[in-house]
Amino acid sequence: MKKWHETPAANLGLRAGGIALLILGWTVAVRLHQLALATPPRDASFFMMLLCAIVFLCGSAGSALLFVGPGLWETVEVSERWRRLPLSSFVSQGGLDRDL
């Protein structure tokens, strides 16, 4: 069974969504720039901080969707060093038996 993100329609949709997020981020950034020019220094309001967060999130998510697309859902192999060990291996090695 093919996964949903492997279809050509999903590929196109994800990349179009990335472009839409970048356009939204750009328009919010223009509005934020207008507000910043009209506001005295060090008087950032909650609304301006919210606009900054929106620009950052739209730029990050939009770039990821546009450039990587369905590759965001590819499985990757985790190195042995970073894998979780089952609890039973700690108990059998005596690591937790002492503490209990």
LOLUM-709223 format. One record per residue (C-alpha): x, y, z; residue in three letters. Coordinates in steps of 0.1 Angstrom, whole numbers, padded with zeros to 4 digits, always signed. Example, Ala and Ser with C-alpha at 12.3 -4.5 7.8 and 13.67 -1.06 7.14 Angstrom:
<pts>
+0123-0045+0078ALA
+0137-0011+0071SER
</pts>
This chain:
<pts>
+0000+0000+0000MET
+0014+0034-0010LYS
+0017+0060+0017LYS
-0003+0092+0012TRP
+0028+0114+0010HIS
+0043+0093-0018GLU
+0016+0103-0043THR
+0023+0130-0069PRO
-0007+0150-0058ALA
+0006+0151-0022ALA
+0040+0161-0035ASN
+0025+0190-0054LEU
+0002+0199-0025GLY
+0030+0199+0001LEU
+0051+0221-0021ARG
+0022+0244-0029ALA
+0015+0246+0009GLY
+0051+0256+0014GLY
+0048+0284-0011ILE
+0016+0296+0005ALA
+0033+0296+0040LEU
+0062+0316+0026LEU
+0039+0341+0010ILE
+0019+0344+0043LEU
+0052+0349+0062GLY
+0063+0375+0037TRP
+0031+0396+0041THR
+0032+0394+0079VAL
+0069+0404+0078ALA
+0060+0435+0057VAL
+0033+0444+0082ARG
+0058+0439+0111LEU
+0083+0461+0094HIS
+0057+0489+0091GLN
+0049+0485+0128LEU
+0086+0485+0137ALA
+0092+0517+0119LEU
+0063+0534+0136ALA
+0071+0522+0171THR
+0097+0538+0193PRO
+0127+0515+0201PRO
+0123+0491+0230ARG
+0085+0494+0229ASP
+0077+0460+0213ALA
+0041+0450+0221SER
+0026+0416+0224PHE
+0012+0419+0189PHE
+0046+0426+0174MET
+0061+0396+0192MET
+0032+0375+0179LEU
+0039+0387+0144LEU
+0076+0378+0148CYS
+0066+0343+0159ALA
+0043+0339+0129ILE
+0070+0350+0105VAL
+0095+0326+0120PHE
+0070+0296+0119LEU
+0058+0304+0084CYS
+0093+0308+0071GLY
+0106+0276+0087SER
+0076+0254+0079ALA
+0072+0269+0044GLY
+0109+0263+0036SER
+0108+0227+0048ALA
+0077+0219+0028LEU
+0089+0236-0003LEU
+0124+0223-0004PHE
+0120+0188+0012VAL
+0084+0181+0005GLY
+0074+0145+0011PRO
+0110+0137+0022GLY
+0100+0150+0056LEU
+0083+0116+0063TRP
+0112+0094+0051GLU
+0124+0070+0077THR
+0160+0073+0089VAL
+0182+0049+0107GLU
+0192+0060+0142VAL
+0228+0053+0153SER
+0233+0027+0179GLU
+0246+0053+0203ARG
+0213+0071+0203TRP
+0189+0041+0204ARG
+0170+0034+0236ARG
+0179+0002+0254LEU
+0151-0019+0269PRO
+0147-0017+0306LEU
+0155-0054+0310SER
+0191-0049+0298SER
+0197-0023+0326PHE
+0183-0047+0352VAL
+0203-0077+0339SER
+0236-0057+0340GLN
+0230-0048+0376GLY
+0226-0011+0369GLY
+0192-0008+0385LEU
+0193-0039+0408ASP
+0216-0020+0433ARG
+0192+0009+0435ASP
+0161-0012+0441LEU
</pts>
